[in-house]
Amino acid sequence: MNVAELVLARAEDDNVGLRIDDETWTFRSYVEESVARAHLLLAHKPADAPFHVGVLLENVADYVFLLGGAAIAGATVVGINPTRRGAELERDIRHTDCAVLITEMKLLPLLEGVDTGVGADATYVVDSPRWSEAVESHRGSPAPDVDIDEAAPFLLIFTSGTSGDPKASICSQRRIAEIGPLIAERRGIAPGDTLYCSMPLFHGNGMMSGWIAALGGGATLALRRKFSASSFLPDVRRYGATHANYVGKVLAYVLATVEAPDDADNTLRFVYGNEGAAADLERFAARFDCQVSDAYGSSEGGVTIFRVSGMPETALGIGGPGTTILDAETGEECPRARFDEAGALVNVEDAVGEIARVSDDLEFEGYWNNPDAQADKTRDGIFWTGDLGYRDDDDFIYFVGRDADWMRVDGENIAAVTIERIVSRHPRVGVVAAYAVPDPIVGDQVMLALRMADGEGFDPSEFASFLADQADLGTKATPQFVRVADELPMTATNKVLSRALRREFWECADPVWVRRGSGYEPLTDAAATALRAEFATRGRLDVLGVG
C-alpha cells in the first residue's frame, strides 16, 4: 500500500473532499489538482540528488494538493515550520536537501537573507501568477507513470532532540498509507463525515490525525489556515464537522472562550488528539456534547500510550507492548512508583526514568541525514522517547516532562541549547540556562536562569527589547520566566545543573520576572500563589512535586 494509491483511488469520487472557507473541492477535483502538481514537481526532479520538496505554507489548499502530488510523483514532502527564523530556518531547509521550495506571499519575508540552497527556478510562491501558470500547464494531464517505492520517505517531519538541532523524522509512503485507514477505522471516520483540522500540516498531528485520516476514511477535510479558539465552534457549525483533531493546549484555549447555553448544539461526535490535560478532556466533552479521546505518541512512531476507562486522572494511560520506564544510564527498568497518603510520588529519584519501548519491531524509520541521532534513538535495540515518566503497579504511565535539553511548548519541541545560544548574545549576560517548567494546562513553558556578568544588573525592559530584536528566536521559544541569580548550580564539568533549576521552578529565593504582554514584570508572592492555585484547580499539582 502507498499514499499514491489512496489518492488516485478517489479519482472518480464526486463527494466533497476538501473545504476551506467558502471554497469546495470534490475528491475528483482534488485528484486532478494533485496530478497537475505531480507533473510540475517531476519537471524539477534532480538526476542525482534526493527528490525533496520543501513546503513552507500555512494550511492552504495548495498544501493538500502538494501532498497528493508528491505522493503520485514519488517525491518527499519536507514540512518547514514557519515559526523558525533566520539561520535556524536556513539550516532546516538545507539539512533536508530540498530540491524544490514552495511558499506563499505571507511567509516570503521569512526567506529574506536565508540561503536555502534552492535555485530561483525551483522556488515557487503559490499565490503568484508564475505558480498558477505552471499548474495550469499540466491541468488535465493523466497521472504520471511512476514506480512508487513504498519504503522510500514520503514525509520528513521535524522533531527536536537532545542535540539541540531539529531532527527530520522519516515517514514512508507505506507507513502513512497504513495510518490513514487505521485512524479512520478507530475514530469512525467515513464518507459523509467532515474532519475539521486547524492543526498545522507541517506537524505530525495535522498530517496524520488530520489530512491522511480524512483521506483514508473518504471523509471531507475542512481545513483552517491557523487555529483560532473563537472560531472553533462557528467553524464546526459552518462545516457540519463530525470530527476534529488537536494537539497540546487547544482544548484549553477553546474552553477559555465565553460559554454559551447552546454550545452543545453542534455536529461534533468525536474529538481526538494528544497532550490534552485530563481535566480539559472531561470539560470539553461535557460542554460540546462529544467524545474526546487522548493518546500519547510521536511522529517517529516508536511508542504509543492510550487512555482507558477507570485510569487515574493524571496518568497518560497504558502503553503498548514493550513500553516501559528505563534508567537511561543503565538501561534497567525503573522501580514502580510509590505514593504517600496524599497521592504524592515519594520515590522520585528511583521511579522517574525515560519512557521507552523494548521490541523486535520498533516501527521507527529513522532520521534524515542524522545517523548519530538515529543510533542514539534506538541504542541497544530500544526506542528511547527522550520523555521522562514513571509507572505505577497497575501499569499506568505518568508523564513528568522532557529531558534536560529540550521542552515542548504548545505542541512544539524546542531545544534549550538554541535559546541559550541566542540569549548568550546579550552583552551583559554571563551565564544562561534555558529549561522547561510545567505549564498549568499541559506541556511546558520556557524559563531562563541568568547570572549577569560581573558588575552588571538586569533591566527587564531592555532584556525584552533585546529578545524582540533576535530574528532567529522562534515565537514559541520566548521565555515566560526569567530568574536572575548570583550563582547557578553547576556540575563538576562546569555545566549548569538544569535539573536542580527545574525542581525549584519559579519558587526560589532569587528574583523572578514573568512575561506580561511584550515585557517582563516581577513575579510577586501573590502572583506565585495564584499560579500554584491554577495548577491545583487543573489537578496538576503533582507536576510541581516532580522535577
PyMOL commands that set and color helices and strands:
alter all, ss='L'
color gray80, all
select helices_A, chain A and resi 3-8+27-42+61-73+86-95+105-111+120-122+129-136+173-187+204-217+229-239+250-255+278-288+348-351+371-377+379-381+416-423+460-468+475-477+498-504+525-537+541-544
alter helices_A, ss='H'
color red, helices_A
select strands_A, chain A and resi 16-20+23-26+52-55+76-79+100-103+123-125+153-159+167-172+194-197+220-223+243-247+270-274+291-296+305-306+317-319+323-326+353-358+382-391+396-402+406-409+412-415+429-438+444-452+481-484+512-516+519-522
alter strands_A, ss='S'
color yellow, strands_A
deselect
rebuild
show_as cartoon
